[in-house]
Structure formats: C-alpha cells, structure tokens
Amino acid sequence: MDRRFMQDGKQRYDYRERNGLRDPPESQASPYSGSSNSANLEVQGFPSYPVQPYHTQVASRTFAVKHAKMAGKDLMVLDRTAGANTLSYTTTVSSHKPQLMVQRASTSPGEAETLVGMAAFYTLTSKIDVQIGGVGVTLQRHHHNTPTPHATFTYTSASHPQARRLKWRSKTSFEYLDFDCVSEQSGVVIARFLNTKWSMSKLGQLEILGQNLAHDEKLVDELVVLVLALVGFSQLEQARNSAVI
C-alpha cells in the first residue's frame, strides 16, 4: 500500500480527533435507514419522511395458479397464505363464449361450487369482457412505445373500497404472465402476478398487498378472476402467434 496514502489517512483521523468530530451512531446515520421508526422520526435536524408505497410491498395474501389434476377442470387456484395450501378456485374452459368460467371451490363434502366470474375473448380485438358477481367489466389493452415495450389493461373496479380506476401492466409485451395491478390515481401496487417460468405444473403466483384488501373477499374474487382472464388471454395470444409462425 502507498505510504503517502497511509499518512494522509492518519492526518485526517488526527484532525477529526482534535476537533471532536465523530461518526453518528448507525441508527442515526441517515433519515433513510432501514429501522422501522426512521421514516417517522426527525434525526439530528433531518426532516421526517412518510413511508412510501414501495417500502411496504409485502404480500398479505398469496395464491398459486396451477394446472388442475381434476377431470373437467383447466386450472386451480390454491390459497397459500401463511403456509396453507387450500383449494380456493377452479376454472373450466369452453370453445364458446364465455370461454372461461371461474368457480369458488366447495368448502365441505357434497357442497356445490359457486360461479364467481367468467371471461370472453375475441378473435379480432384484444379486449376481454369479464363478469364478476354479475357485474360487467371490460379489460382494454393499450400498447406503449417505450424502451421496454409492455401492455396495459385498464378497467374500473367495482369492488375496490374507493372504486378506483385500476390497470394491470405487464413487464414487457412478450411476458404477459408478469403483471402488476396499479391504482391509476396513486400509483400504488395493490396486487401482482408473477410467472413461474420453469415449472410444468404451476403457472404463477398472485400476491395481494395490504391487509384490508387481502381480506376483502369481494375484491379477492375480482382480482382472481381478472388474473385468470389475463392468463387465458396470454395462452390464446401464444397459440395465435404459434399458428402464424
């Protein structure tokens, strides 16, 4: 090591010592530190900063979307929150509109499944018509010319507590199975769907963010149905592209 570098460092250290300069304690080093209270405290003259949405992006409820092993079923949705593995929804597909039917799984032997939603896809347009609990929702795709191209499906939620305008945005136009569901008003992510690229049985995972939203069963139904509609649309798009090639 260069002796001059060591001498310079020693001189700087002696200067700090003579003038009573000390590094602040680790917990006070920055107003952006990772402690739970740092976002709400003023530290040595630093202003306080509110907790931002991206600081709290932890899933409050998690569902796995898998290929069904039951006769007559296409997909199944398992609630895996807190280590559970509970069958919550199933889907059936048809060649006629609506091509996708989503049922809530029975909770006891002999109990019939409950239809919670359906989706219709079209040959000459990218829109998706969805029925959720008897309420009609249209997902309309918008393309964006950005360095990383992506697709966005927008709609007005009938179940969100603030009835917000929401959008499902793909990471890129070529990976439709990776989506974030974002509030257009606030930009806060309320749910996301993560594609499982290397699994033969599992298509992906739906994560709902925020305790209040995660336990609003009407909103959960809406998010599950819409994710399954997007999965169905993606599979249809892939089949069309393969046919063209």
Secondary structure, DSSP 4 states (H G I P E B T S, - for coil): --HHHHHHHHHHHHHHHHTT--PPPGGGS-TT-SSTTTTT---TTPPP-PPPGGG---EEEEEEEEE--STT-SEEEEE-GGG--EEEEEEEE-SSSS-EEEEEPPSSTTPPPEEEEEEEE-SS---EEEEETTEEEEEEEEEE-SSS-EEEEEEE-SSSTT--EEEEEESSTT-TT-EEEEETTT--EEEEEEE-TT-SSEEEEEEEESHHHHT-HHHHHHHHHHHHHHHHHHHHHHHHHHHH-
